[in-house]
Amino acid sequence: MEDIIESLKKLGLNSYEAKVYLALLKKYPITGYEVAKLADIPQSRAYDTLKTLENANIITSNGKKPQTYTPIKPKELTKRYRRKIESNIDFLEKKLPDVKTDYNEPVHYLKKISEITK
């Protein structure tokens, strides 16, 4: 499970967000209290995290009392992040070459011959 959390963190989620999303995948719909227990995080942080994930459209709530939460499908989550990453890479591939038109590899100057062997 830690490897999944680490991969979700590489996509931009923090530890609590990753744990909450995984807890919701295990069991849904559930309340914030149940999420905190299942994710093994402080209850106060669970509610903040649920709100953040809801604002990011990674989870939904029923809007009723008691409020329960449901995650988006894993396939949808990965598809969103793939589009986001590919879009960012496409942008950078177009814009980075324009930063400096006469780009050359930097030249490194050595002060001593011994630096060559380092």
C-alpha positions as CSV (number, residue, x, y, z in Angstrom):
1,M,0.0,0.0,0.0
2,E,2.9,2.4,0.7
3,D,4.1,2.1,-2.9
4,I,0.6,3.2,-4.1
5,I,0.7,6.1,-1.7
6,E,4.2,7.1,-2.9
7,S,3.0,7.0,-6.6
8,L,-0.1,9.1,-5.8
9,K,2.2,11.6,-4.1
10,K,4.4,11.8,-7.2
11,L,1.2,12.8,-9.1
12,G,0.7,15.7,-6.6
13,L,-1.4,14.4,-3.8
14,N,-0.1,14.7,-0.3
15,S,0.0,11.7,2.2
16,Y,-3.4,12.4,3.7
17,E,-5.0,12.9,0.3
18,A,-3.6,9.6,-0.9
19,K,-4.6,7.7,2.2
20,V,-8.2,9.1,2.1
21,Y,-8.6,8.3,-1.6
22,L,-7.4,4.7,-1.0
23,A,-9.7,4.4,2.1
24,L,-12.6,5.5,-0.1
25,L,-11.7,2.9,-2.8
26,K,-11.9,0.2,-0.1
27,K,-15.3,1.2,1.2
28,Y,-17.8,3.8,-0.1
29,P,-20.0,5.7,0.5
30,I,-18.7,6.4,4.0
31,T,-18.7,9.4,6.4
32,G,-15.7,11.5,7.3
33,Y,-15.5,9.8,10.7
34,E,-15.3,6.4,8.9
35,V,-12.7,7.7,6.5
36,A,-10.5,8.9,9.3
37,K,-10.6,5.4,10.9
38,L,-10.1,3.5,7.7
39,A,-7.3,5.8,6.5
40,D,-5.7,5.9,10.0
41,I,-5.4,9.7,10.1
42,P,-6.6,12.3,12.6
43,Q,-10.3,13.0,12.3
44,S,-9.8,16.8,12.0
45,R,-7.4,16.2,9.1
46,A,-9.8,13.8,7.4
47,Y,-12.4,16.5,7.0
48,D,-9.9,19.1,5.6
49,T,-8.6,16.5,3.2
50,L,-12.1,15.4,2.1
51,K,-12.9,19.0,1.3
52,T,-9.7,19.4,-0.7
53,L,-10.3,16.2,-2.7
54,E,-13.9,17.2,-3.3
55,N,-12.8,20.7,-4.6
56,A,-10.3,18.8,-6.9
57,N,-13.2,16.6,-8.2
58,I,-11.4,13.5,-7.0
59,I,-14.3,12.5,-4.7
60,T,-18.0,13.5,-4.4
61,S,-20.3,13.9,-1.5
62,N,-24.0,13.3,-1.2
63,G,-24.6,16.7,0.3
64,K,-27.0,15.3,3.0
65,K,-26.7,14.6,6.7
66,P,-24.8,12.6,7.5
67,Q,-22.5,13.5,4.6
68,T,-20.9,10.6,2.9
69,Y,-18.2,10.5,0.3
70,T,-17.5,8.4,-2.8
71,P,-14.2,8.4,-4.9
72,I,-14.0,8.7,-8.6
73,K,-13.0,5.6,-10.4
74,P,-9.2,4.8,-10.5
75,K,-9.3,4.8,-14.3
76,E,-10.8,8.3,-14.3
77,L,-8.1,9.5,-11.8
78,T,-5.2,8.2,-13.9
79,K,-6.7,9.5,-17.1
80,R,-7.0,13.0,-15.7
81,Y,-3.4,13.0,-14.4
82,R,-2.2,11.5,-17.7
83,R,-3.9,14.3,-19.7
84,K,-2.6,17.0,-17.3
85,I,1.0,15.7,-17.5
86,E,0.9,15.2,-21.3
87,S,-0.5,18.7,-21.7
88,N,2.3,20.2,-19.5
89,I,5.0,18.3,-21.4
90,D,3.5,19.4,-24.8
91,F,3.5,23.0,-23.6
92,L,7.2,22.8,-22.4
93,E,8.3,21.1,-25.6
94,K,6.9,24.1,-27.5
95,K,8.0,26.9,-25.2
96,L,11.4,25.8,-23.9
97,P,13.3,26.1,-27.2
98,D,12.1,29.7,-27.5
99,V,13.7,30.7,-24.2
100,K,17.0,31.1,-25.9
101,T,17.4,30.6,-29.7
102,D,21.1,30.2,-29.8
103,Y,21.4,27.5,-27.1
104,N,24.8,25.8,-26.8
105,E,25.9,23.2,-24.3
106,P,27.6,25.0,-21.4
107,V,31.4,24.8,-21.3
108,H,33.0,23.8,-18.0
109,Y,36.3,25.2,-17.1
110,L,38.7,23.2,-15.0
111,K,41.3,24.7,-12.7
112,K,43.4,21.6,-12.2
113,I,44.1,18.6,-14.2
114,S,43.0,16.4,-11.3
115,E,39.4,17.7,-11.8
116,I,39.2,15.6,-15.0
117,T,39.3,12.4,-13.1
118,K,36.6,13.3,-10.7
